[in-house]
Amino acid sequence: MKQDGRTPEAGAQAVAGEPFAEALGAATRIAVLSPSSHNCQPWALARVVSPGARRAVAARLGCADEAGYEFLVLALDRRHSLRALPAHSVEMLLSCGAYWWLLQRALAAQGWRQTHRFEPGGDARSTVYGPGHGHRAAPAPDGSPDHDTGRDFCHSKSHNTSHGAVMDLPHHAPHGTEPFRPEAVFGPAWPHDWTLLRVAALRPGEPSGEPLAELREAAAARRTNRAPYLPREIDDALLKDLAAPAADGGSTAATTVRHLRDQGERESFAAYFAAHGGRDYSHRAAWRETHDWVRWTDAEAAARGDGLPLTQLFGPLSGPQRLYRRVTLAPGMMRLLGGTGYPRRIAGGLAQLVRRSSAVVVMSGPGDADGLDDALGNGSRIADYWWRAGRAGLALHPLSVLLQHEDLRLGMQARFGLPERAFFVSRIGYPVQGFPPAPRRAVPSSPRIF
C-alpha cells in the first residue's frame, strides 16, 4: 500500500489517459530497445504521483512549485543485472544511461522536456570496487536531456552475496540537507531490489520536431551486428561527425572518441584481442554468468524476453550445430577445453572479424583507478554515437571483454596511448548482412507508480 493509501495499480489507473501518461507509454516502448550488456535490460522506471512524494521530490530538485511538473525515477533493477565482475557494475550504469537517453529523446519528441534532475548517489559512479560519489541537484538548460553541475564526492561500499557482487549506492545529500532515502520518500512501494540512480522533473513545451514514428523505427533498427563487415572505408567526415558531441545536446558527458582505422592500428588491436579476448570464456565466474544469459531456442528467447539468443551469437545454426554449441559452451566443458586453447581459438576468430572491419571505436573519459566519472552520462554518449552511426548505415559489435578485466583495459590503453579510462570499445563498419533483433521484455502499460 502506498503512503497516500493507493496501491500501485490504483495509482496507474488514476493517471491512465492523461497526456503525460500517454507520452510516457510511447516513450518507454521505444526506450526498451536500448542496448545493454548481455541484453540484460537492467533499468527500471517509475512515475511519482502521490502528493507527499511529489512535494519531497520537488523540494529536493529545487522546483519552485510542483504544479506543472512530472517526476520520473530511474533505477537499477538488480534482478536483471550482471554481477560476476566488478566492472559489470559500471556496465550496468552505462546501460541505464543509454536507456535514459532514448527515453528523454522520445519524450522530447512529444513535447516533454527535462528541466531538473539529481542523482542521490552523486554522479552514479559507484561500482562494487569504487570510491564514492557526489550529489547534484541542478537545472538543465532548455531542451537538454542531460546536464549536470557541481560534484561532492563521498564514499561508497559494496558487499557480496551468493549471487556475486552487489552495488551499494549511498544516498548522500548536499551540505545542510538530509539524505534522500527512497524507502522513506516512497514508502514500502519502493522495491528492495532497486538501486536509485536518478530523479528528474519534466515540463511540457514545444516538441523537438523529431517524428516519433521515425524515432521508433530507428530504435528498432539498432542492434548489435556480429556478422562480418564489408571491406569499405568510412568517410573521414562521417567519423569526425561521430566523434563530436551531438549538436542537439543529447549528452554532455566529457568523453574522448578515438577511431583506430589504419591497417597498422587495426592489426595491432586484432593481435591484442586474439591474445586476450579468450578471457571471456576462460574466466569461470564470468563465463558461468554469460552462459546463464544464453537463450538456446527461439521459444526460450521469446518467453524470457532478454538475454543472448544462440543465433545472435553465431548466426543461423542447424540442429547438430546447436547441439555442438550447447555442449562445448557449457561451463564444465569450457573448463576442460580451456587447457586445449579453445578460448583462444574463439578469440582468434573474432580477431579476424576485427581485421576485416572498417575501424575500431574506443570511448574514454575522466576517471580514477576505481570508477568511471558519470557513468550514466557515458551511457548516453554511447547511445548517441550508436544512434547516429546506425542512421549512417553503420553497424557496431562491442568487444567488452577488454574493459571487463582491469589488466586488459590498462594494457589496451597503454598500447594505443589512451590517457583516460576506456569505457566502450567496438568494431564498426558496413555490415555484409542484417542481424535479427534481440528479444525484449514486455513493457507494462504504465510504469510503477509512487
JORAVEN-V730181 format. One record per helix or strand of 3 or more residues. SS is the DSSP state (~ for helix, > for strand). FROM is the first residue (numbers start at 0). TO is the last residue. If there is no record, write none. Layout:
# JORAVEN-V730181
ss: <SS	SS>
from: <FROM	FROM>
to: <TO	TO>
This chain:
# JORAVEN-V730181
ss: <~	~	~	>	~	>	~	~	>	>	>	>	~	>	~	~	>	~	~	~	~	~	~	~	~	>	~	>	~	~	>>
from: <7	18	36	42	50	69	77	86	111	135	156	163	181	193	211	235	254	262	278	283	297	309	318	330	341	358	374	394	400	405	420>
to: <14	30	38	47	60	76	79	108	118	138	160	167	188	203	220	242	259	275	281	292	303	313	327	337	354	364	390	397	403	414	428>
